Amino acid sequence: MKHTDSYSQKPDNFLKRSLRGYARFFRGILWLIAATCLVGLTGFLVVYPLWYFASGYKNGYSLAALGFLLLAVFFFLVGKLKASVRGAGGFGLWLKTRFRAFLKRALFVFLAAAALYLIFFLFARGYIPVASGIALVYLVVLGVVLAGRRDSA
């Protein structure tokens, strides 16, 4: 039995398959171009208003950025709190068993953030020697506290 290539017997089939292959290739190229244009347009629509807002209304932009940051931290903490309450078996059990640990951790995070804010504030106002001293003490105390938490866990 003689083996024959299907393309050699039907030239119109070969032409159709070739054209289909080229069409698929160019369709992929067009999708790539369209996706690139969509990403560029989306980037422009997001970045340009942010740039305009930041350059024209510096205080408002800073306040909005800080607000969004605080909102993100708030939602993160609420999610952790919900998981902790669920893990304890309900809000009443959580209050009895995990509330004190939650308050201690929240106080630690608040004090660490406040101290960090104070350090940045002093650096920004030009009190570099004072800020450097406080930063050194902050880093030592934070290291001791974090090491103590890890040892007790």
C-alpha positions as CSV (number, residue, x, y, z in Angstrom):
1,M,0.0,0.0,0.0
2,K,1.4,3.3,-1.0
3,H,1.5,6.1,1.5
4,T,0.3,9.4,0.1
5,D,0.3,12.8,1.8
6,S,-3.2,14.2,2.1
7,Y,-1.9,17.7,1.2
8,S,-0.6,16.5,-2.1
9,Q,-3.9,15.1,-3.2
10,K,-6.0,18.1,-2.3
11,P,-4.4,21.4,-2.9
12,D,-7.6,23.3,-2.0
13,N,-7.5,21.6,1.5
14,F,-3.9,22.7,1.9
15,L,-4.8,26.2,1.0
16,K,-7.8,26.3,3.4
17,R,-5.7,25.0,6.3
18,S,-2.9,27.4,5.6
19,L,-5.3,30.3,5.5
20,R,-6.9,29.1,8.7
21,G,-3.5,29.0,10.4
22,Y,-2.6,32.5,9.2
23,A,-6.0,33.7,10.4
24,R,-5.6,32.2,13.8
25,F,-2.1,33.7,14.0
26,F,-3.2,37.2,13.1
27,R,-6.3,36.9,15.3
28,G,-3.9,36.2,18.2
29,I,-1.8,39.2,17.2
30,L,-4.9,41.4,17.1
31,W,-5.9,40.2,20.6
32,L,-2.5,41.0,21.9
33,I,-2.6,44.5,20.5
34,A,-6.2,45.0,21.8
35,A,-5.2,43.8,25.3
36,T,-2.1,46.1,25.3
37,C,-4.3,49.0,24.3
38,L,-6.8,48.2,27.0
39,V,-4.1,48.0,29.6
40,G,-2.6,51.3,28.4
41,L,-6.0,53.0,28.4
42,T,-6.8,51.6,31.9
43,G,-3.5,52.8,33.2
44,F,-4.1,56.2,31.7
45,L,-7.6,56.5,33.2
46,V,-6.2,55.5,36.6
47,V,-2.9,57.3,36.7
48,Y,-3.8,60.7,35.1
49,P,-6.5,61.6,37.6
50,L,-4.3,60.5,40.5
51,W,-1.4,62.6,39.1
52,Y,-3.7,65.6,38.6
53,F,-5.2,65.2,42.1
54,A,-1.7,64.8,43.7
55,S,-0.1,67.8,41.9
56,G,-3.1,70.1,42.3
57,Y,-4.4,69.2,45.8
58,K,-1.4,68.0,47.8
59,N,-3.1,68.1,51.2
60,G,-6.3,66.5,49.9
61,Y,-4.4,63.8,48.1
62,S,-2.3,63.0,51.2
63,L,-5.4,62.9,53.4
64,A,-7.2,60.6,50.9
65,A,-4.2,58.3,50.6
66,L,-3.9,58.1,54.4
67,G,-7.7,57.5,54.7
68,F,-7.5,54.6,52.2
69,L,-4.5,53.2,54.0
70,L,-6.4,53.3,57.3
71,L,-9.5,51.8,55.7
72,A,-7.4,48.9,54.4
73,V,-5.9,48.3,57.8
74,F,-9.3,48.5,59.4
75,F,-10.8,45.9,57.0
76,F,-7.7,43.7,57.6
77,L,-8.2,43.9,61.3
78,V,-11.9,43.3,61.1
79,G,-11.3,40.1,59.1
80,K,-8.7,38.9,61.6
81,L,-11.2,39.6,64.4
82,K,-14.0,37.7,62.7
83,A,-11.7,34.7,62.2
84,S,-10.7,34.8,65.8
85,V,-14.3,35.0,67.0
86,R,-15.2,32.1,64.7
87,G,-12.3,30.1,65.9
88,A,-13.3,30.6,69.6
89,G,-16.8,29.3,68.9
90,G,-18.7,32.5,69.2
91,F,-18.5,36.0,70.5
92,G,-19.3,35.1,74.1
93,L,-16.5,32.5,74.3
94,W,-14.2,34.8,72.5
95,L,-14.8,37.5,75.1
96,K,-14.0,35.0,77.9
97,T,-10.9,33.4,76.3
98,R,-9.2,35.7,73.8
99,F,-10.3,39.3,74.5
100,R,-7.5,40.1,76.9
101,A,-4.9,38.8,74.4
102,F,-6.6,40.8,71.6
103,L,-6.4,44.0,73.7
104,K,-2.8,43.5,74.5
105,R,-1.9,43.0,70.9
106,A,-4.0,46.0,69.8
107,L,-2.3,48.2,72.4
108,F,1.1,47.0,71.3
109,V,0.4,47.7,67.6
110,F,-1.1,51.1,68.5
111,L,1.9,52.1,70.7
112,A,4.4,50.8,68.1
113,A,2.7,52.8,65.3
114,A,2.5,55.9,67.5
115,A,6.2,55.7,68.3
116,L,7.0,55.2,64.6
117,Y,4.9,58.2,63.7
118,L,6.7,60.3,66.4
119,I,10.1,59.3,65.0
120,F,9.1,60.2,61.4
121,F,7.6,63.5,62.6
122,L,10.8,64.4,64.5
123,F,12.9,63.6,61.4
124,A,10.6,65.6,59.2
125,R,10.8,68.6,61.5
126,G,14.6,68.5,61.6
127,Y,15.2,67.1,65.1
128,I,17.6,64.5,63.7
129,P,19.6,63.8,66.8
130,V,16.5,63.4,69.0
131,A,14.8,61.3,66.4
132,S,17.9,59.1,65.9
133,G,18.1,58.5,69.6
134,I,14.4,57.6,69.9
135,A,14.6,55.4,66.8
136,L,17.5,53.5,68.3
137,V,15.6,52.9,71.6
138,Y,12.5,52.0,69.5
139,L,14.4,49.4,67.5
140,V,16.0,47.8,70.7
141,V,12.7,47.7,72.6
142,L,10.8,46.4,69.6
143,G,13.4,43.7,69.2
144,V,13.2,42.7,72.8
145,V,9.4,42.6,72.8
146,L,9.2,40.6,69.6
147,A,11.8,38.2,70.8
148,G,9.9,37.8,74.1
149,R,6.7,37.1,72.2
150,R,8.3,34.5,70.1
151,D,9.9,32.8,73.1
152,S,6.6,32.6,75.0
153,A,4.7,31.3,72.0
